[in-house]
């Protein structure tokens, strides 16, 4: 488990700004796709963010987990819902995904400590 989740959240905005400057086409393209897909539709934003948490766990992508745990909480998901979504990834992907549950917990704790 990483110890730097809080540091990641602090550095993300700066990193995103640099990416907008250095790879603007990539950021515009991804940003447009993200906004189109992650808005409320047949699924709520909360449901989509929970799916993203599970995919982040399944792919073992710590930054994905961090960002989507944070977004899930903003969208109204509970701690229990986020952990359950992460558990679904374990069912599908097995032990490798299980090792990312501590990442979910660390991201939750970091977000909860910031209010």
C-alpha positions as CSV (number, residue, x, y, z in Angstrom):
1,X,0.0,0.0,0.0
2,X,1.2,3.5,-0.8
3,X,1.8,6.0,1.9
4,X,1.5,9.0,-0.4
5,X,-2.2,9.2,-1.2
6,X,-2.5,12.7,0.3
7,X,0.6,13.8,-1.6
8,X,-0.9,12.5,-4.9
9,X,-4.0,14.5,-4.4
10,X,-1.9,17.6,-3.7
11,X,0.2,17.1,-6.8
12,X,-2.6,16.1,-9.2
13,X,-3.8,19.6,-10.1
14,X,-0.2,20.7,-10.9
15,X,0.4,17.6,-13.0
16,X,-2.9,18.1,-14.8
17,X,-2.0,21.7,-15.6
18,X,1.3,20.6,-17.1
19,X,-0.4,18.0,-19.2
20,X,-2.8,20.6,-20.5
21,X,0.2,22.7,-21.5
22,X,2.4,20.0,-22.9
23,X,-0.2,17.6,-24.5
24,X,-3.2,19.8,-25.1
25,X,-4.8,17.6,-27.8
26,X,-4.6,14.6,-25.5
27,X,-6.2,16.5,-22.6
28,X,-8.9,18.0,-24.8
29,X,-9.8,14.7,-26.3
30,X,-9.8,12.8,-23.0
31,X,-11.6,15.6,-21.2
32,X,-14.4,15.7,-23.8
33,X,-14.8,11.9,-23.7
34,X,-14.8,11.9,-19.9
35,X,-17.4,14.7,-19.6
36,X,-19.6,13.0,-22.2
37,X,-19.5,9.6,-20.6
38,X,-19.3,10.4,-16.9
39,X,-22.4,12.7,-16.8
40,X,-25.8,11.4,-15.5
41,X,-27.5,9.2,-18.0
42,X,-29.1,5.8,-17.6
43,X,-26.6,5.3,-14.8
44,X,-26.1,8.0,-12.1
45,X,-22.7,9.7,-11.7
46,X,-22.4,7.8,-8.4
47,X,-22.9,4.4,-10.2
48,X,-20.4,5.3,-12.9
49,X,-17.8,6.4,-10.3
50,X,-18.3,3.1,-8.4
51,X,-17.7,1.2,-11.7
52,X,-14.6,3.3,-12.2
53,X,-13.3,2.4,-8.7
54,X,-13.8,-1.3,-9.5
55,X,-12.0,-1.0,-12.8
56,X,-9.2,0.9,-11.2
57,X,-8.8,-2.0,-8.7
58,X,-9.1,-4.6,-11.5
59,X,-6.4,-2.8,-13.5
60,X,-4.3,-2.2,-10.4
61,X,-4.1,1.5,-11.2
62,X,-3.4,3.4,-8.0
63,X,-4.0,6.9,-9.4
64,X,-7.3,5.7,-10.9
65,X,-8.4,4.3,-7.6
66,X,-7.4,7.5,-5.8
67,X,-9.2,9.8,-8.2
68,X,-12.4,7.7,-8.5
69,X,-12.7,7.1,-4.7
70,X,-12.6,10.8,-4.3
71,X,-15.1,11.3,-7.1
72,X,-17.3,8.6,-5.8
73,X,-17.5,10.3,-2.4
74,X,-18.3,13.6,-4.1
75,X,-21.1,11.9,-6.0
76,X,-22.7,10.6,-2.8
77,X,-21.3,7.1,-2.5
78,X,-20.8,5.7,0.9
79,X,-17.6,4.1,2.2
80,X,-19.4,0.7,2.2
81,X,-20.5,1.1,-1.4
82,X,-17.0,2.0,-2.5
83,X,-15.5,-1.0,-0.7
84,X,-18.2,-3.3,-2.1
85,X,-17.4,-2.1,-5.6
86,X,-13.8,-2.8,-5.0
87,X,-14.8,-6.3,-3.8
88,X,-16.6,-6.9,-7.2
89,X,-13.2,-6.4,-8.9
90,X,-11.7,-9.0,-6.7
91,X,-14.4,-11.5,-7.7
92,X,-13.6,-11.0,-11.3
93,X,-9.8,-10.5,-11.2
94,X,-8.8,-12.5,-8.1
95,X,-5.8,-12.0,-5.8
96,X,-4.0,-9.4,-7.8
97,X,-7.0,-7.1,-7.3
98,X,-7.3,-8.0,-3.7
99,X,-3.9,-6.4,-3.1
100,X,-5.4,-3.1,-4.2
101,X,-8.2,-3.0,-1.5
102,X,-5.7,-1.3,0.9
103,X,-5.2,1.4,-1.8
104,X,-9.0,2.0,-1.7
105,X,-9.0,2.2,2.1
106,X,-6.0,4.6,2.0
107,X,-7.8,6.9,-0.5
108,X,-11.0,6.7,1.6
109,X,-9.2,7.6,4.7
110,X,-7.4,10.5,3.0
111,X,-10.6,11.9,1.6
112,X,-12.5,11.5,4.9
113,X,-9.7,13.2,6.9
114,X,-10.0,16.3,4.6
115,X,-13.8,16.4,5.2
